[in-house]
Amino acid sequence: MMGRYNTKEKKQLLLFNITSFFSLLLLYFLKNTSFIRPASLSIIMLLLYACILLFGYRKDRNNSIKIKVLLEFTIVLLAYLTIIYSFGMKSTFSKINYNFNKIEELVYIFISIILLELLRYTIYSKNINDKHQHLISIIFFILLDIFIINNCSFLDNKIIIGFYSIEKNFLLNLNCKNGYRINLLYTLLIEFLPNLLSYPNLSSYIYIILLTIMNSILIIIVLKPSRKKELDTANNYKKGFLLVLEVVLCLLVVTIITLVSGLFKYSLSSIASNSMYPTLQKGDAIIIKKLNDNDKKKIEIGDIIVFQEEGHIITHRVVEIKEGVYITKGDNNSTKDMNKKTKNDILGLVKVRIPYLGYPSVFVSELLNE
């Protein structure tokens, strides 16, 4: 508590808090100007240097418990991303154009995340037992999130951003006892990744529900008491079950992100109706091969194609081809599709069916369209 500090430390802490408050005010008045990004990075960097000069810097040394918590955090974060991209199989994705402005934005987000977590860790290291200072720092980071930094491109509501920020900053401040590296992993995967890669356009309410569940699990992990038995066995986690699970989840997440976002030749989608029953059933996932103009000329009667019609993605079988026009029909439908397709309508060819994998995406899609 504050009573444990000597007079010099009290003055240092008061000076830092006043400086932080006026820095927030300055950034708030600059938030609608073109100077906000360089100003925010400069001020955060100056606060970090001031914090180190006033309080000193404690090295983030690894120990067995930190390694265990890192593994557990990684597994939960990868599971969250797996669910997000699984839900995204039946939704649209954010389109990212990597022009100069986008690259500048990515650099800004990346640097701001690193500086903020280093600042958080430095403040915590000096004030480990000071609950009042922890509360002040949480409020500082929340205000930065909501009014100035706001790296959450996937959240479009100020109230939801505020709710997420409270959860996030409570968790990260709590986890500072395990160093800044785990916090960096969290913020890079949750806030930087959506700006770097195509991300599912799900409702902000879906995101906040999933984030709340994830954050609650992570808080339980951080608050779990470090018993002597855990300290004795934690060094073995590097070669144990958690590491195997982390590697499997990591491979699964990379595969799902690669397929669902459609970055490469093959993509992943889901079947939302039984129009192709029994060949394809509602809730199945399908792997689609993208086709160029030459590939589309090789389409034959009997092929199952994916095409766009009135903003919807449909998967039906080709039953006739006449002078570059494709006539399709669902296997379970009694009549052919009314609209004829040209090569410009065709997105790809169905190559693989994976039963049941698409159910989460279909469920969320139906929930949002009710």
N, C-alpha and C positions, 0 to 999 in steps of 0.2 A: 504493500500500500504506500501511499504518498508519505506517510509518517516515517517510513524506513529510509527515505532519501535524506542526504545531508543538504545543507543550504545551497551549495553549488549545484548539486544534481537537480534540485527543485527549480532553480533558475534556468538551467539548461532545458529541462522538460517544458517549462512554461514558455520559454523563448521559441522552442520548436513548435509547440501547439499554436501559438499566436501566428508564427510564420506560415504554418499550414493553413490556418483559417483565412488569412489574407491572400494566400496563393489561390485558394478555392474561389474567393470573391473575384479576384482578377481574371481567372479563367472563365468564370461565369459571364462576366461582362464582355469577354472576347469570343464567346462560343459561336456567335453568328458571323464572325469575321473570317477572312482567309488566313489569319495568323493563328487560329486556334490549335492546329496540329503542332507546328514548331514551338508555339508557346507552351503547350501542355507538356511536350517532351522535355523542353528546357527546364520548366519549373519542377517537374518530377525528378529530373536528374539533379537539380540544385538541392531539392529536399533530401534526396538520397545522400549526397555529399555532406550536407549539413548534419544529417542524422549520424553519419559515420564519424564526422569530426567531433560532434558533441558527445556521442555515446560510445564510440568505438565500434569495431566490427568483429563479430564472433564467427569463426569458420564453421561451415556446415559439414561436420565430420560424420561419416557413416557408422552405424552400429547395427547389430543384428535385428533389433526391433524396427529401425527405419527401413531396412531391406524388406522385412515382412510386410510392413504397411504399404510400401511402394508396390509390391506384388499384388496385394489385395486391392489397392486403388486401381491399378492397371486392369485387373480382371473386371471390376465393376464398370469402369469407363468404357472398356471394349464391349462389354455386354450392352451398355446403353447405346453405343453407336450401331451395334448389330440390330437392335430393335428399331432404331430410327430409320436405318436404311431398308430394313424389312418392311416397315410401314410404308416406305416411299415407293415400293414397287408398283403401286397403282396411282401414284400422284405425279404431278409435274415436278421439275427440278429447276432450281435457280440457275439462270444462265450467266456465266462469267466470261467477260471479255478481257483478256489480259493485255490491255493497253497500258500506256504510261501511267495514267491516273490510278488504275487498279493496282499496279505494282507499287506505286507510291503509297497507296492505302495499306497494302499488305505489309510493307516495311514499317509503316507507322504502328500498325496493330501489334506486330511482332516485338518491336522495341518497347512499346508502352507496356506490354504484358511482362517482359523481363524486368523492366525498371520498377514496376509496381510491386512485383513479388519480392524483389531484392529490398525495396523500401519496407514492405510489410515485415519481412524477416528481421531487418535491422532494428525496427521499432520494437518488435517482440523480444528480441534478444536482450535488450536493455531493461525491459519492463515485464519480465516473466511472471512475477507475482502481483502485478498491479492491475486489478480488474477494471478500475476506472480508466486507466490509459488504454486498455484493450477496447473498452467501449468507445472511447474517443476515436481510436484508429479505425474501428469498424464503421462508425458514422462517416468519417472522412472518406473511406473507400467507397461507401454506398453513394455518397453525394457525387463523387467523381464518376462513378458508373452511370448514374441516372442523368446527370446534367452536362457532362463534359466528354468523357471517354466513349462510353456506349459502343462496345465492340460486338454486341449481340445482334447481328444482322438478321437472324432468324426469328427474333421477337419484335413485334410491331406495335406493342402497346406499352405505354409508360408505366402503367400500374403493374403489369406483368413483369416488365424489366426491373421495377423496384422490388417486387416480391422475390424474383430470382436473385437480385443483388444482395438482399438481406440474407438469404439462404447461403449463397456462395461465400460472402465475406465472413459470416459466422463460422462456416466450415474451415475456410483457409486460415483465419486467425487461430482457430482451435488447433489446426494441424501444423502450425509453425514450429511446434516442439519437435516435429520430425523433419525440420529443414525446409528450404525453399524449393528443392527439386521436385518434390511430389506436387506442390502447388503449381509449379510451372507446367508440369504434365497435364494437370487438370485444366488450366486456363488455355493451353495451346490446343488441346483436343476439343474443348467445349466452345471456345470463342474464336480461335484462329482458324481451325479446320473449316467451318462453314463459309468463311471468306476465301479460303484457298481452293476448295473443291465445290462442285455442284452439290447442293443440299436439298433434301425433299421439302417441297412447299406445303408442309403440314400447318395446321392451325396453331397459333401461339398457345392456345389452351392445352392442346395435346403435348406440346413441348414442355410447358410448365408442370404438367402432371408427371411426365416421365422424369424431368429434372428433379422434382420434389422427392420422388421415390428414390432416385439415385443418391441425392444429397443426404437423405435420411439414412440410407445404408452406410454411406461414407462417414457420417457423424458417429454412427454406432461403432464403426471400425476404429475411429480416432479415440473415442471414449473408453474403448475396451481396456480394462486394467492390464498392465504388463506384469503378469505373474512370473515368479521365478522359473517355473517350468517352461514358460514361453521364451524367456531370456536364454535358457539353456539350450533350447531346441531350435531357435529362430535361425541360427546359422545354417541349418540343414535345408531351409526352404529353397535355396538356390537350386538344389538338385531334387527337390521334392515335388509333390503333386501340384502345388500352386504354380510353379514355373511351367510345368507341362500344360496345365490349363490355360495359362497366360499365352503360351506359344500357339496353342490350338485356336484360342479366341482371336488372337492377332491375325492369324492366317484367314480365319473366317471373316473377320471384319474387312480385311484388305480385299478379299474375294467379292464380298457383297457390295462394297463401295465401288469397286471396279466395274462390276456387272450392272448394278442398278443405275449408276450415274451415266452409263452409256459412253464412257470415255474412249472405249476401244471397239474392236470389231464385233464383239459379242456383248449383249446386254440382257438384263433379267427383268421380267415383267410377270404379272399375275393374271389369272383368268377370273373375271367377275361375274360370269353367267354360265348357264349350262347349254348354250346354243351349239357347242361342239361336242356335247355328250354323245357317246361314251369315250371318244378319243381324248378330249380334254374336259376336265370337270371344274366346276366352280371351286376356287381355293387352290388350284394347281399353280405352280410357278413354271414358267417356260423360259428357256434360253433362246434368244433371237440372234440370228446372224444378220448383220447389216448388209444391204445389197447396194452395189453401185449400178450404173446404167447397164454395163455389160452383163452383170449378174442377173439383172431383172429380165433381160432377153432370154435367159436360160430357164425361167420359171415354166413349169409344166403343169398340165391338168392333174389334179390330185395333191399338189403341194399346198401346205397350210401356210398362209401368209399373214403378216400383221400390217394393217393399213390404218390410215387416219380418215375419219369421216365425221364431219360437223363437230370437230373438236374432241371426238372420242377415239380411243385406240381400240380397234376391233381385230379379232383373230378368227378368220374363216378359211375354208378350203376353196381353191380355184376349181371351178367346174367347167368353164369355157374360156377360150382365148380367141378373140376375133380382131385382127388388124391392130394389135397393140392395146386392145381394151380387155380387161380382165373381169369376168363375171364370177362372183363368189356366192357361197352358201354355207350356212352352219349345218353340220352333220345332223343336228337335232331339229332343224327347221324344216317345215314342209315346203317352203318356197325359196326361190333364189333371192339374193339381195337386190333391192330396187336400183340402187346407185351402182353404176359401172365405174371401175377403177382404171386409172392410167398408171404408168410407171411412177409418176410424181406423187401418187397417193400411197405407194407401197413403202413401208419402212424396213421390212425385213422378212426373213424366212424362219419358221419355227424349227429348231434343231433338236431340242431336248425337253422332255416333260419331267418335272419334279413334283410328285404328288404332295398335296397339303401345305407346301412351303409358303404359298401365297395367301393363306387364310388371314394372317394379321393385317396385311395390306388391304385386302378386300373388306374386312370388318371395319377398319378405320375409314375407308372410302365411303362405305354405306352410312356410317355414323355421321360423317361430315355432310352428307348429301340429304339427310333426313330433314 
